[in-house]
Amino acid sequence: MTERERLRKTIRDLHGVESTHLRSVRVHETFQGQTVWDSVVEVFALKGHPRAGLAYAWSHAMDDGGRRYIAVLGVHPITSNAVRVSIAAEHGRR
């Protein structure tokens, strides 16, 4: 299974809808001048979700060698800033 297929599966599993990949966006987040995250977020169009038209999805390596897959809905008022909030929260747990 490719990374995009895994992300589509994550969207389906978490949010119950199918999706179509739209684009890839590089996100570089810093905190106090230090890079805390620099990776690509995949943007998907959702099919039939009652409140959201987009989802933002990505994965990252875990300390145990596995991968964690995240999918955030683009629901108003949450937009692409939801990605930044999620990244900051994840970084704070580490």
Jmol script that loads the backbone (N, CA, C; Angstrom):
load data "model"
ATOM      1  N   MET A   1       0.849  -1.171   0.000  1.00  0.00           N
ATOM      2  CA  MET A   1       0.000   0.000   0.000  1.00  0.00           C
ATOM      3  C   MET A   1       0.898   1.239   0.000  1.00  0.00           C
ATOM      4  N   THR A   2       0.618   2.184  -0.894  1.00  0.00           N
ATOM      5  CA  THR A   2       1.417   3.409  -0.951  1.00  0.00           C
ATOM      6  C   THR A   2       1.059   4.332   0.219  1.00  0.00           C
ATOM      7  N   GLU A   3       1.874   5.340   0.438  1.00  0.00           N
ATOM      8  CA  GLU A   3       1.622   6.306   1.502  1.00  0.00           C
ATOM      9  C   GLU A   3       0.269   7.007   1.290  1.00  0.00           C
ATOM     10  N   ARG A   4      -0.016   7.438   0.078  1.00  0.00           N
ATOM     11  CA  ARG A   4      -1.301   8.108  -0.183  1.00  0.00           C
ATOM     12  C   ARG A   4      -2.480   7.156   0.033  1.00  0.00           C
ATOM     13  N   GLU A   5      -2.319   5.906  -0.372  1.00  0.00           N
ATOM     14  CA  GLU A   5      -3.394   4.925  -0.132  1.00  0.00           C
ATOM     15  C   GLU A   5      -3.610   4.729   1.365  1.00  0.00           C
ATOM     16  N   ARG A   6      -2.534   4.687   2.124  1.00  0.00           N
ATOM     17  CA  ARG A   6      -2.646   4.535   3.583  1.00  0.00           C
ATOM     18  C   ARG A   6      -3.328   5.746   4.207  1.00  0.00           C
ATOM     19  N   LEU A   7      -3.005   6.937   3.695  1.00  0.00           N
ATOM     20  CA  LEU A   7      -3.649   8.150   4.198  1.00  0.00           C
ATOM     21  C   LEU A   7      -5.136   8.168   3.833  1.00  0.00           C
ATOM     22  N   ARG A   8      -5.483   7.731   2.634  1.00  0.00           N
ATOM     23  CA  ARG A   8      -6.902   7.634   2.246  1.00  0.00           C
ATOM     24  C   ARG A   8      -7.631   6.641   3.151  1.00  0.00           C
ATOM     25  N   LYS A   9      -6.963   5.533   3.482  1.00  0.00           N
ATOM     26  CA  LYS A   9      -7.557   4.548   4.394  1.00  0.00           C
ATOM     27  C   LYS A   9      -7.765   5.166   5.783  1.00  0.00           C
ATOM     28  N   THR A  10      -6.812   5.956   6.229  1.00  0.00           N
ATOM     29  CA  THR A  10      -6.941   6.629   7.521  1.00  0.00           C
ATOM     30  C   THR A  10      -8.143   7.570   7.518  1.00  0.00           C
ATOM     31  N   ILE A  11      -8.312   8.327   6.438  1.00  0.00           N
ATOM     32  CA  ILE A  11      -9.476   9.216   6.325  1.00  0.00           C
ATOM     33  C   ILE A  11     -10.763   8.399   6.369  1.00  0.00           C
ATOM     34  N   ARG A  12     -10.814   7.312   5.633  1.00  0.00           N
ATOM     35  CA  ARG A  12     -12.002   6.445   5.609  1.00  0.00           C
ATOM     36  C   ARG A  12     -12.268   5.852   6.991  1.00  0.00           C
ATOM     37  N   ASP A  13     -11.226   5.363   7.653  1.00  0.00           N
ATOM     38  CA  ASP A  13     -11.381   4.735   8.970  1.00  0.00           C
ATOM     39  C   ASP A  13     -11.813   5.747  10.036  1.00  0.00           C
ATOM     40  N   LEU A  14     -11.224   6.939  10.017  1.00  0.00           N
ATOM     41  CA  LEU A  14     -11.520   7.936  11.043  1.00  0.00           C
ATOM     42  C   LEU A  14     -12.800   8.716  10.783  1.00  0.00           C
ATOM     43  N   HIS A  15     -13.079   8.989   9.505  1.00  0.00           N
ATOM     44  CA  HIS A  15     -14.158   9.922   9.187  1.00  0.00           C
ATOM     45  C   HIS A  15     -15.270   9.321   8.329  1.00  0.00           C
ATOM     46  N   GLY A  16     -15.114   8.080   7.902  1.00  0.00           N
ATOM     47  CA  GLY A  16     -16.188   7.356   7.239  1.00  0.00           C
ATOM     48  C   GLY A  16     -16.517   7.763   5.825  1.00  0.00           C
ATOM     49  N   VAL A  17     -15.585   8.416   5.124  1.00  0.00           N
ATOM     50  CA  VAL A  17     -15.854   8.820   3.747  1.00  0.00           C
ATOM     51  C   VAL A  17     -14.653   8.508   2.849  1.00  0.00           C
ATOM     52  N   GLU A  18     -14.934   8.413   1.566  1.00  0.00           N
ATOM     53  CA  GLU A  18     -13.882   8.243   0.569  1.00  0.00           C
ATOM     54  C   GLU A  18     -13.281   9.613   0.260  1.00  0.00           C
ATOM     55  N   SER A  19     -12.107   9.597  -0.350  1.00  0.00           N
ATOM     56  CA  SER A  19     -11.436  10.851  -0.668  1.00  0.00           C
ATOM     57  C   SER A  19     -10.621  10.729  -1.945  1.00  0.00           C
ATOM     58  N   THR A  20     -10.295  11.884  -2.501  1.00  0.00           N
ATOM     59  CA  THR A  20      -9.457  11.975  -3.696  1.00  0.00           C
ATOM     60  C   THR A  20      -8.320  12.936  -3.400  1.00  0.00           C
ATOM     61  N   HIS A  21      -7.106  12.526  -3.730  1.00  0.00           N
ATOM     62  CA  HIS A  21      -5.948  13.370  -3.478  1.00  0.00           C
ATOM     63  C   HIS A  21      -5.990  14.598  -4.391  1.00  0.00           C
ATOM     64  N   LEU A  22      -5.755  15.778  -3.790  1.00  0.00           N
ATOM     65  CA  LEU A  22      -5.722  17.020  -4.561  1.00  0.00           C
ATOM     66  C   LEU A  22      -4.316  17.554  -4.773  1.00  0.00           C
ATOM     67  N   ARG A  23      -3.552  17.626  -3.679  1.00  0.00           N
ATOM     68  CA  ARG A  23      -2.211  18.209  -3.789  1.00  0.00           C
ATOM     69  C   ARG A  23      -1.384  17.873  -2.549  1.00  0.00           C
ATOM     70  N   SER A  24      -0.099  18.122  -2.678  1.00  0.00           N
ATOM     71  CA  SER A  24       0.855  17.969  -1.581  1.00  0.00           C
ATOM     72  C   SER A  24       1.382  19.354  -1.226  1.00  0.00           C
ATOM     73  N   VAL A  25       1.472  19.634   0.076  1.00  0.00           N
ATOM     74  CA  VAL A  25       1.925  20.943   0.543  1.00  0.00           C
ATOM     75  C   VAL A  25       3.030  20.745   1.570  1.00  0.00           C
ATOM     76  N   ARG A  26       4.179  21.362   1.335  1.00  0.00           N
ATOM     77  CA  ARG A  26       5.258  21.308   2.322  1.00  0.00           C
ATOM     78  C   ARG A  26       4.916  22.253   3.463  1.00  0.00           C
ATOM     79  N   VAL A  27       5.047  21.757   4.690  1.00  0.00           N
ATOM     80  CA  VAL A  27       4.795  22.556   5.892  1.00  0.00           C
ATOM     81  C   VAL A  27       6.066  22.550   6.724  1.00  0.00           C
ATOM     82  N   HIS A  28       6.548  23.751   7.021  1.00  0.00           N
ATOM     83  CA  HIS A  28       7.748  23.901   7.845  1.00  0.00           C
ATOM     84  C   HIS A  28       7.350  24.714   9.063  1.00  0.00           C
ATOM     85  N   GLU A  29       7.356  24.078  10.219  1.00  0.00           N
ATOM     86  CA  GLU A  29       6.947  24.725  11.465  1.00  0.00           C
ATOM     87  C   GLU A  29       8.152  24.941  12.364  1.00  0.00           C
ATOM     88  N   THR A  30       8.204  26.144  12.947  1.00  0.00           N
ATOM     89  CA  THR A  30       9.280  26.457  13.884  1.00  0.00           C
ATOM     90  C   THR A  30       8.686  26.904  15.211  1.00  0.00           C
ATOM     91  N   PHE A  31       9.477  26.754  16.252  1.00  0.00           N
ATOM     92  CA  PHE A  31       9.110  27.237  17.578  1.00  0.00           C
ATOM     93  C   PHE A  31      10.376  27.780  18.209  1.00  0.00           C
ATOM     94  N   GLN A  32      10.331  29.033  18.594  1.00  0.00           N
ATOM     95  CA  GLN A  32      11.482  29.715  19.182  1.00  0.00           C
ATOM     96  C   GLN A  32      12.720  29.558  18.306  1.00  0.00           C
ATOM     97  N   GLY A  33      12.515  29.719  17.012  1.00  0.00           N
ATOM     98  CA  GLY A  33      13.617  29.692  16.061  1.00  0.00           C
ATOM     99  C   GLY A  33      14.124  28.308  15.684  1.00  0.00           C
ATOM    100  N   GLN A  34      13.563  27.274  16.251  1.00  0.00           N
ATOM    101  CA  GLN A  34      13.986  25.901  15.965  1.00  0.00           C
ATOM    102  C   GLN A  34      12.941  25.187  15.110  1.00  0.00           C
ATOM    103  N   THR A  35      13.373  24.433  14.125  1.00  0.00           N
ATOM    104  CA  THR A  35      12.452  23.635  13.333  1.00  0.00           C
ATOM    105  C   THR A  35      11.911  22.508  14.198  1.00  0.00           C
ATOM    106  N   VAL A  36      10.581  22.430  14.301  1.00  0.00           N
ATOM    107  CA  VAL A  36       9.960  21.340  15.054  1.00  0.00           C
ATOM    108  C   VAL A  36       9.315  20.329  14.114  1.00  0.00           C
ATOM    109  N   TRP A  37       9.063  20.753  12.884  1.00  0.00           N
ATOM    110  CA  TRP A  37       8.463  19.822  11.918  1.00  0.00           C
ATOM    111  C   TRP A  37       8.678  20.378  10.524  1.00  0.00           C
ATOM    112  N   ASP A  38       9.115  19.538   9.618  1.00  0.00           N
ATOM    113  CA  ASP A  38       9.314  19.914   8.215  1.00  0.00           C
ATOM    114  C   ASP A  38       8.958  18.695   7.394  1.00  0.00           C
ATOM    115  N   SER A  39       7.773  18.715   6.806  1.00  0.00           N
ATOM    116  CA  SER A  39       7.307  17.545   6.076  1.00  0.00           C
ATOM    117  C   SER A  39       6.227  17.962   5.089  1.00  0.00           C
ATOM    118  N   VAL A  40       5.615  16.975   4.461  1.00  0.00           N
ATOM    119  CA  VAL A  40       4.572  17.210   3.471  1.00  0.00           C
ATOM    120  C   VAL A  40       3.228  16.788   4.043  1.00  0.00           C
ATOM    121  N   VAL A  41       2.236  17.652   3.865  1.00  0.00           N
ATOM    122  CA  VAL A  41       0.853  17.349   4.229  1.00  0.00           C
ATOM    123  C   VAL A  41       0.096  17.122   2.926  1.00  0.00           C
ATOM    124  N   GLU A  42      -0.662  16.043   2.879  1.00  0.00           N
ATOM    125  CA  GLU A  42      -1.460  15.727   1.697  1.00  0.00           C
ATOM    126  C   GLU A  42      -2.864  16.294   1.894  1.00  0.00           C
ATOM    127  N   VAL A  43      -3.394  16.931   0.857  1.00  0.00           N
ATOM    128  CA  VAL A  43      -4.727  17.525   0.904  1.00  0.00           C
ATOM    129  C   VAL A  43      -5.649  16.654   0.052  1.00  0.00           C
ATOM    130  N   PHE A  44      -6.776  16.254   0.639  1.00  0.00           N
ATOM    131  CA  PHE A  44      -7.738  15.379  -0.022  1.00  0.00           C
ATOM    132  C   PHE A  44      -9.103  16.045  -0.084  1.00  0.00           C
ATOM    133  N   ALA A  45      -9.816  15.844  -1.200  1.00  0.00           N
ATOM    134  CA  ALA A  45     -11.223  16.229  -1.316  1.00  0.00           C
ATOM    135  C   ALA A  45     -12.048  15.070  -0.778  1.00  0.00           C
ATOM    136  N   LEU A  46     -13.035  15.387   0.054  1.00  0.00           N
ATOM    137  CA  LEU A  46     -13.883  14.356   0.649  1.00  0.00           C
ATOM    138  C   LEU A  46     -15.146  14.163  -0.179  1.00  0.00           C
ATOM    139  N   LYS A  47     -15.625  12.923  -0.218  1.00  0.00           N
ATOM    140  CA  LYS A  47     -16.842  12.587  -0.961  1.00  0.00           C
ATOM    141  C   LYS A  47     -17.956  12.277   0.030  1.00  0.00           C
ATOM    142  N   GLY A  48     -18.917  13.207   0.157  1.00  0.00           N
ATOM    143  CA  GLY A  48     -20.099  12.934   0.954  1.00  0.00           C
ATOM    144  C   GLY A  48     -20.003  13.195   2.437  1.00  0.00           C
ATOM    145  N   HIS A  49     -18.974  13.892   2.901  1.00  0.00           N
ATOM    146  CA  HIS A  49     -18.930  14.222   4.320  1.00  0.00           C
ATOM    147  C   HIS A  49     -19.940  15.333   4.583  1.00  0.00           C
ATOM    148  N   PRO A  50     -20.734  15.244   5.652  1.00  0.00           N
ATOM    149  CA  PRO A  50     -21.794  16.229   5.878  1.00  0.00           C
ATOM    150  C   PRO A  50     -21.313  17.637   6.230  1.00  0.00           C
ATOM    151  N   ARG A  51     -20.063  17.777   6.726  1.00  0.00           N
ATOM    152  CA  ARG A  51     -19.608  19.103   7.160  1.00  0.00           C
ATOM    153  C   ARG A  51     -18.305  19.567   6.542  1.00  0.00           C
ATOM    154  N   ALA A  52     -17.538  18.659   5.966  1.00  0.00           N
ATOM    155  CA  ALA A  52     -16.207  19.034   5.470  1.00  0.00           C
ATOM    156  C   ALA A  52     -16.036  18.663   4.004  1.00  0.00           C
ATOM    157  N   GLY A  53     -15.340  19.519   3.289  1.00  0.00           N
ATOM    158  CA  GLY A  53     -15.013  19.234   1.899  1.00  0.00           C
ATOM    159  C   GLY A  53     -13.583  18.774   1.715  1.00  0.00           C
ATOM    160  N   LEU A  54     -12.739  19.065   2.720  1.00  0.00           N
ATOM    161  CA  LEU A  54     -11.321  18.722   2.632  1.00  0.00           C
ATOM    162  C   LEU A  54     -10.859  17.989   3.884  1.00  0.00           C
ATOM    163  N   ALA A  55      -9.794  17.233   3.703  1.00  0.00           N
ATOM    164  CA  ALA A  55      -9.066  16.644   4.832  1.00  0.00           C
ATOM    165  C   ALA A  55      -7.585  16.861   4.579  1.00  0.00           C
ATOM    166  N   TYR A  56      -6.845  17.055   5.658  1.00  0.00           N
ATOM    167  CA  TYR A  56      -5.392  17.191   5.627  1.00  0.00           C
ATOM    168  C   TYR A  56      -4.825  15.962   6.316  1.00  0.00           C
ATOM    169  N   ALA A  57      -3.898  15.274   5.648  1.00  0.00           N
ATOM    170  CA  ALA A  57      -3.398  14.015   6.207  1.00  0.00           C
ATOM    171  C   ALA A  57      -1.882  13.913   6.036  1.00  0.00           C
ATOM    172  N   TRP A  58      -1.264  13.260   7.012  1.00  0.00           N
ATOM    173  CA  TRP A  58       0.177  13.050   6.986  1.00  0.00           C
ATOM    174  C   TRP A  58       0.516  11.912   7.921  1.00  0.00           C
ATOM    175  N   SER A  59       1.764  11.515   7.886  1.00  0.00           N
ATOM    176  CA  SER A  59       2.242  10.489   8.818  1.00  0.00           C
ATOM    177  C   SER A  59       3.603  10.911   9.333  1.00  0.00           C
ATOM    178  N   HIS A  60       4.004  10.269  10.417  1.00  0.00           N
ATOM    179  CA  HIS A  60       5.350  10.500  10.929  1.00  0.00           C
ATOM    180  C   HIS A  60       5.834   9.239  11.628  1.00  0.00           C
ATOM    181  N   ALA A  61       7.149   9.130  11.700  1.00  0.00           N
ATOM    182  CA  ALA A  61       7.773   7.975  12.343  1.00  0.00           C
ATOM    183  C   ALA A  61       7.575   8.050  13.849  1.00  0.00           C
ATOM    184  N   MET A  62       7.369   6.894  14.449  1.00  0.00           N
ATOM    185  CA  MET A  62       7.236   6.786  15.899  1.00  0.00           C
ATOM    186  C   MET A  62       8.566   6.289  16.475  1.00  0.00           C
ATOM    187  N   ASP A  63       8.757   6.506  17.759  1.00  0.00           N
ATOM    188  CA  ASP A  63       9.991   6.070  18.409  1.00  0.00           C
ATOM    189  C   ASP A  63      10.178   4.554  18.346  1.00  0.00           C
ATOM    190  N   ASP A  64       9.069   3.808  18.288  1.00  0.00           N
ATOM    191  CA  ASP A  64       9.156   2.345  18.248  1.00  0.00           C
ATOM    192  C   ASP A  64       9.400   1.792  16.846  1.00  0.00           C
ATOM    193  N   GLY A  65       9.593   2.688  15.856  1.00  0.00           N
ATOM    194  CA  GLY A  65       9.865   2.252  14.488  1.00  0.00           C
ATOM    195  C   GLY A  65       8.636   2.194  13.598  1.00  0.00           C
ATOM    196  N   GLY A  66       7.449   2.310  14.182  1.00  0.00           N
ATOM    197  CA  GLY A  66       6.222   2.318  13.386  1.00  0.00           C
ATOM    198  C   GLY A  66       5.928   3.701  12.835  1.00  0.00           C
ATOM    199  N   ARG A  67       4.767   3.856  12.220  1.00  0.00           N
ATOM    200  CA  ARG A  67       4.323   5.143  11.701  1.00  0.00           C
ATOM    201  C   ARG A  67       2.972   5.488  12.291  1.00  0.00           C
ATOM    202  N   ARG A  68       2.743   6.741  12.521  1.00  0.00           N
ATOM    203  CA  ARG A  68       1.444   7.233  12.979  1.00  0.00           C
ATOM    204  C   ARG A  68       0.824   8.018  11.829  1.00  0.00           C
ATOM    205  N   TYR A  69      -0.455   7.743  11.555  1.00  0.00           N
ATOM    206  CA  TYR A  69      -1.178   8.397  10.468  1.00  0.00           C
ATOM    207  C   TYR A  69      -2.229   9.324  11.069  1.00  0.00           C
ATOM    208  N   ILE A  70      -2.272  10.564  10.567  1.00  0.00           N
ATOM    209  CA  ILE A  70      -3.165  11.581  11.089  1.00  0.00           C
ATOM    210  C   ILE A  70      -3.997  12.121   9.931  1.00  0.00           C
ATOM    211  N   ALA A  71      -5.291  12.345  10.182  1.00  0.00           N
ATOM    212  CA  ALA A  71      -6.180  12.969   9.197  1.00  0.00           C
ATOM    213  C   ALA A  71      -7.072  13.962   9.926  1.00  0.00           C
ATOM    214  N   VAL A  72      -6.986  15.227   9.542  1.00  0.00           N
ATOM    215  CA  VAL A  72      -7.738  16.300  10.171  1.00  0.00           C
ATOM    216  C   VAL A  72      -8.727  16.852   9.152  1.00  0.00           C
ATOM    217  N   LEU A  73      -9.989  16.973   9.554  1.00  0.00           N
ATOM    218  CA  LEU A  73     -11.002  17.526   8.665  1.00  0.00           C
ATOM    219  C   LEU A  73     -10.849  19.037   8.535  1.00  0.00           C
ATOM    220  N   GLY A  74     -11.100  19.539   7.342  1.00  0.00           N
ATOM    221  CA  GLY A  74     -11.106  20.977   7.104  1.00  0.00           C
ATOM    222  C   GLY A  74     -12.491  21.529   7.348  1.00  0.00           C
ATOM    223  N   VAL A  75     -12.948  21.518   8.610  1.00  0.00           N
ATOM    224  CA  VAL A  75     -14.280  21.974   8.994  1.00  0.00           C
ATOM    225  C   VAL A  75     -14.168  23.400   9.538  1.00  0.00           C
ATOM    226  N   HIS A  76     -15.068  24.282   9.111  1.00  0.00           N
ATOM    227  CA  HIS A  76     -15.069  25.655   9.594  1.00  0.00           C
ATOM    228  C   HIS A  76     -15.309  25.685  11.106  1.00  0.00           C
ATOM    229  N   PRO A  77     -14.575  26.389  11.903  1.00  0.00           N
ATOM    230  CA  PRO A  77     -13.542  27.339  11.525  1.00  0.00           C
ATOM    231  C   PRO A  77     -12.160  26.720  11.384  1.00  0.00           C
ATOM    232  N   ILE A  78     -12.060  25.417  11.470  1.00  0.00           N
ATOM    233  CA  ILE A  78     -10.761  24.759  11.324  1.00  0.00           C
ATOM    234  C   ILE A  78     -10.415  24.666   9.843  1.00  0.00           C
ATOM    235  N   THR A  79      -9.236  25.162   9.509  1.00  0.00           N
ATOM    236  CA  THR A  79      -8.744  25.087   8.141  1.00  0.00           C
ATOM    237  C   THR A  79      -7.361  24.470   8.207  1.00  0.00           C
ATOM    238  N   SER A  80      -6.493  24.892   7.327  1.00  0.00           N
ATOM    239  CA  SER A  80      -5.143  24.334   7.339  1.00  0.00           C
ATOM    240  C   SER A  80      -4.406  24.641   8.636  1.00  0.00           C
ATOM    241  N   ASN A  81      -4.871  25.623   9.422  1.00  0.00           N
ATOM    242  CA  ASN A  81      -4.258  25.873  10.731  1.00  0.00           C
ATOM    243  C   ASN A  81      -4.410  24.681  11.656  1.00  0.00           C
ATOM    244  N   ALA A  82      -5.398  23.836  11.401  1.00  0.00           N
ATOM    245  CA  ALA A  82      -5.565  22.621  12.200  1.00  0.00           C
ATOM    246  C   ALA A  82      -4.330  21.746  12.101  1.00  0.00           C
ATOM    247  N   VAL A  83      -3.691  21.762  10.960  1.00  0.00           N
ATOM    248  CA  VAL A  83      -2.456  20.999  10.783  1.00  0.00           C
ATOM    249  C   VAL A  83      -1.406  21.503  11.747  1.00  0.00           C
ATOM    250  N   ARG A  84      -1.245  22.800  11.817  1.00  0.00           N
ATOM    251  CA  ARG A  84      -0.237  23.390  12.708  1.00  0.00           C
ATOM    252  C   ARG A  84      -0.541  23.078  14.176  1.00  0.00           C
ATOM    253  N   VAL A  85      -1.791  23.178  14.556  1.00  0.00           N
ATOM    254  CA  VAL A  85      -2.177  22.883  15.942  1.00  0.00           C
ATOM    255  C   VAL A  85      -1.891  21.425  16.271  1.00  0.00           C
ATOM    256  N   SER A  86      -2.236  20.521  15.371  1.00  0.00           N
ATOM    257  CA  SER A  86      -2.000  19.104  15.597  1.00  0.00           C
ATOM    258  C   SER A  86      -0.505  18.804  15.700  1.00  0.00           C
ATOM    259  N   ILE A  87       0.278  19.413  14.830  1.00  0.00           N
ATOM    260  CA  ILE A  87       1.724  19.210  14.858  1.00  0.00           C
ATOM    261  C   ILE A  87       2.298  19.717  16.179  1.00  0.00           C
ATOM    262  N   ALA A  88       1.872  20.906  16.603  1.00  0.00           N
ATOM    263  CA  ALA A  88       2.367  21.453  17.866  1.00  0.00           C
ATOM    264  C   ALA A  88       1.994  20.566  19.046  1.00  0.00           C
ATOM    265  N   ALA A  89       0.766  20.050  19.039  1.00  0.00           N
ATOM    266  CA  ALA A  89       0.330  19.168  20.130  1.00  0.00           C
ATOM    267  C   ALA A  89       1.151  17.887  20.140  1.00  0.00           C
ATOM    268  N   GLU A  90       1.387  17.320  18.980  1.00  0.00           N
ATOM    269  CA  GLU A  90       2.176  16.087  18.893  1.00  0.00           C
ATOM    270  C   GLU A  90       3.606  16.338  19.366  1.00  0.00           C
ATOM    271  N   HIS A  91       4.169  17.459  18.970  1.00  0.00           N
ATOM    272  CA  HIS A  91       5.532  17.778  19.376  1.00  0.00           C
ATOM    273  C   HIS A  91       5.604  17.942  20.898  1.00  0.00           C
ATOM    274  N   GLY A  92       4.564  18.520  21.491  1.00  0.00           N
ATOM    275  CA  GLY A  92       4.543  18.704  22.931  1.00  0.00           C
ATOM    276  C   GLY A  92       4.469  17.403  23.705  1.00  0.00           C
ATOM    277  N   ARG A  93       3.923  16.340  23.085  1.00  0.00           N
ATOM    278  CA  ARG A  93       3.830  15.026  23.747  1.00  0.00           C
ATOM    279  C   ARG A  93       5.153  14.283  23.729  1.00  0.00           C
ATOM    280  N   ARG A  94       6.059  14.705  22.882  1.00  0.00           N
ATOM    281  CA  ARG A  94       7.338  13.980  22.747  1.00  0.00           C
ATOM    282  C   ARG A  94       8.327  14.375  23.793  1.00  0.00           C
TER     283      ARG A  94
END
end "model"
wireframe off; spacefill off
backbone 0.3
color backbone group
